[in-house]
Every structure is written in structure tokens, then in C-alpha cells.
């Protein structure tokens, strides 16, 4: 993704006296996926190019837009040392900007496509005064090879962030609070790959499951003019088994006949 720093950060000297915050209330990232304070301190001490940037409440930190070109020196990972950062995105269906997530200590953003394919655009804004550890894409690559724990933490964060961003940006669930989705929907969500050329009948789906098309192109041979688009959601039925994936894609699947499934379906009026 193309990263554009929205304002000039205030540099902070790298010192052991950097103040580390505590995870925010209602945190949306599992504790095991947060980068620990000792690991953050290690990154500061061991990576020469690591910087701590300081932002004030309301500062626009960075804007990410999708692109297919390789990562460059303009791409950075931002790891929160103190304070909170809000990720914002546009939901065109709702015709408004929505809050995707509010991130705290040990959570990161930026360089998303290293960890999870085809990330969605967003912008990051300081929700409180905050300090961020900034790593270039090159330095991040070195860090991931030296500290496998860092890779595991960031992969878990980015996977859930990508799921949350999809629902907030591309579906009517953009109106639902992120905490509700993070705690109620995402833990029950199943990712269902769709190999190109395969019909839905070959996927492990059950009538009554609720499906969302996350990426790819599905063709309904009976009515080619109406085929699901990315962001569409529907209840699966056996006659849909002949729908064919035209490209490699991904479905999000919510197993039918569960309390959370029923609640989500009511929200979607299905």
C-alpha cells in the first residue's frame, strides 16, 4: 500500500525512559497478539534505524491506499508505545467515514500486505497524544527474520484487522461498533478459500450459512447479470452450489443457526 505521512511527527530521543502505556479498555486485539513491552524495548535497542515519533490529539498520522508495486522506503510499520490511534475508512454504501478500530499499546499498523493479502485503504489519526515506534519496510523485514515472535504477533493482528476493515468498509455492518464485531463476529468467522474454476458445491458449506465475498469473482450461470460482488452477503442454499469462482477468491462464512449468526442476520434484515 502507498503510505503518505499526513503531518510532520515530533521526534523523540530513543531512551530507556520512554513511557509505555497500558492496553486500552475494550481492546480489539487479543493479548497474545500484542507486541510485548520487552520486545518493543529490544527493537528500539537493536534496530539502528528505529525511531520514536510523537503525535498530538487529532494529528493525521498516515494514509494508506492500495497499490500493486513493491514496498519502498516510503512504507513504514507504526507500533504504538503509548496513547491510542484510530483507524478511519470510507464506507461508500453508508456514504460516511467509519471508525475501523482504536489501537493501543503493542498494536501496529502499516505494511499490511506483508502479513495479509489485499488490504483495504485507511487513514490513521491520533485519538490521544501518542508515541509510535516507526520501522521502515527494510528494517521490519530484518526484525521479522530475527524475532519470530514479532512475526506471529503482527500476523494475528493484521488478519483480524483485515477482517474488521472489510465489514466496516464494505458491508452494512459498518454501522455496528467495532468492539461488537471484534468480540461477537470475528471469533466465529471462518475463512473459506475459493480456487478459480471450482463451484461452491465443492466448498464445505451448509444451507443456512451466511456468506460474504471478501475477494474474487463468483459467477451465477443462471443469472450472469446478477452475481455476487465483493462486500455482498447472502444466506447459502443448495441451488447456489453451481456458482463458479472465476478467479481465486475468499469467502467469509458464519455458520448458520447460532445466536451470533441470528443476531447478525437480524442486523442485515435477512
N, C-alpha and C positions, 0 to 999 in steps of 0.2 A: 504494500500500500504506500501511497505517496504521503509523506509526513510533512506538514508545514507548521513550523513553530509560530504560534499566533502572537506571542509577545516576548520581549526580551527577559529571560529569567534573571533573578538576582543570584549571583554566585555565592556559595558558602564554602569556606575553607574546610578541607577534609580533616577532621579531627576526631579523636575518640569521644569528644564531648557532645557529638551530635545527639539531639534528644529524640529518643524513639517513643512513638505513641503507642496506644493500645487499640486493638480492633474495634471498629465502630459497632454500636448497638444495631441489631438486626442485620448483621453481616451476611452477605450473599455468597461468600466463598468459604468452603469447608476449611476447618482449621488445619487439616493435614496438607492442604494445597497452598497455604500461605507461606511465603518465604520467611524463615525464622530470623530473629534479630542476630544471632551468631553468624548465620550465613551472609546476611547483609553486611555485617562488620568485616567478614572475610573478603567479600567482593570489594569493599572500599579499600582494604589494606593491600590486596593482591593485584588488582587491575589498575594499572597506572593511569589509564585514560578516564576512569570513573569520575563523575562529577556529581556534586550535590547542588541542585537548583532550588531556589526558594520562590514561592509564588504567594500572592495575597488573595484574599477572598474575592471571587469574581473574575480573576485573571483567566483569559482564554489561553490554555497551555499549548494545545496542538490539535490539528485537524488531519484526519486520515481519510484518504479517498482510494477506491480500488484502482489498481493498475497491474499489468502483467509483467512489467520489466523487472529485472533482478533488483534485489536490495542494494542500496547505495549508502554512501557516507551520510546521507540526509536522513536515514532511517535510524530510530533510536527506540530502546526499551526504557520505560519510566517505571521505577519501582518505588512505592510510597514508603517513606521513612517516618513521616509524621503528617497529621492532618488528613483531610479527605478530598477526593476528586470525583466529580460527577461526569459520567459519560452521557452525551446527548446525541440524538439522531432524529431524522425526519421520518414520520410515518405518513406516506402520501395518501393512504386510504382515509386516515383520520384528519388529514390536512393540518397537521400540527407537529411541533417538535416534542419528543417524549424523552423522559429520563430512562436510560437503559440500566444504569447501575450507579451506586455510590460506593466508591472503593476506599479502603483504609489500609492500615499498616500491613505490609507484606504482600499486598496485591499490586499487579502490574498491568500496564497497557502499552501498546506499540509493538511493532514487529510481529503482528498477529499471525501472518501467513507462514512464519517459520514453524508454528505449532499447530495450526489448524487451517485447512484449505478454504479458499474463497471467503475471507472475512468481509463483513459489511462495513460501510463507512460510518464514522462517528467523529465527534469532537470532544475534547476533554477540557473541563473548566474546574478551577479550584473552588470547592464547596466550603472550604475553610482555609485559613493560612496553612500552607503545607510545604514540606521539603521532599524532593524526589531525587532518588539516585538515578542518574542518566547514563546509559551504556550505549555506545554505537553498536550497529549490527555486527561489525567485526569483533568488537570486544565481547559482545554477547555470545558469539559463536565460540570464542575461546573459553568463556566461562562455562558454557554448557558441556564442553568436552572435559573440563577439569572437575566439575561438580555435578555428577549425575542427579543428585537430589534437586538441584535447581531446575533441571530439565523436567523432572517429574512434577514439581510444583507448578511450573508455568504451563505445562501441557494440560493439567487438570483445570487450571484457571481459565485458559483460553478456550477450551472445549465448552465449558459451561457458559462462558461469556458469549461465544458464538451462538449457542442455542438461545440464550436470553435475548440477544440482539435481534435474532430472526423474529421471535414472537413480538417483540416491542416495535420493530420497524415494519414488518411485512404482513402482519395479521391484525384482525380487530382486537386481539388481546393486548395491543399496545396501550389500551386504556386501563388495563389491570396493573396494579402496583407490582414493581419488580420483585419485591420481597415475597409476594403471594406466588408469583410464578416460580421463583427460585426454590421456595420451600415446598410448594404443593405440586407443581407440574414437572419440573426438570428431573427430580429424583426418580420419577416414574416413566420418563420418556425413553423410548427405545429407538436407536438409530438403525435404519433398515437400508443398506446399500442397494442400489438398482443398477445392475450391469446392463450395458447397452444391448438391445436386441431381445431381452428377456421379458416375458409377460408377468403381470402382477401375480398370476396364479402360482408362479414358482417361488414367490416370497412367502415367508412364514406369517401370513395374515389370517385373522379370524373375523368373520362377519360381525359387525358392531364396533370394530376398532375404529378409532378416529385417526386420520392420517393428515399430514401436512407435507407438501412438496417443498423440500429445502433447496434442492438444486437439481438441474437436469430438465429433460423434456419428456413428458408422457403423452402418448397418442391414444386417443379413444377412436378405434377404427369405425365404430358405428356412427359417431358424430364428430368427424375430424375438425369441424369448426369450433367445437367446444371440447377442449382438452385442458386438464389442469395446468395452471401457471404457477411459477414459484410464489409461495405465500398462500396459495389456495389450501383450504382444509375441507375434508368431507368424511362421511361415515362409509366405511368399506362394506361392500356387498359382493356376493359371489359373481354376479354378472360382470363386475369390473375386472375379473381375472384375465380377460383377453386384452386389457390395455397393455401397451408395449412401451418400454423405455427406449426412446430414440437416441439417447446419449447416456453415458454413465451419470447416475444421479444419486440422490439421497432422500429418503423419506424419514420424517419423524412420526413415530407411532405411539399412540396412547391406547393401551388395552381397554377394550370396552367393558361395560358393566362393573366399573369400580366407582367408589364415591367421588374421587377426584375427577374421573372421567365424566361422570354425570354432571358435576359442577361446571366443568369446562364447557360441556355441551350446552348447558343452560346459558352460559355467558355468550355462546356463539349462536344461540337461538336455533339449534338443530334438533 
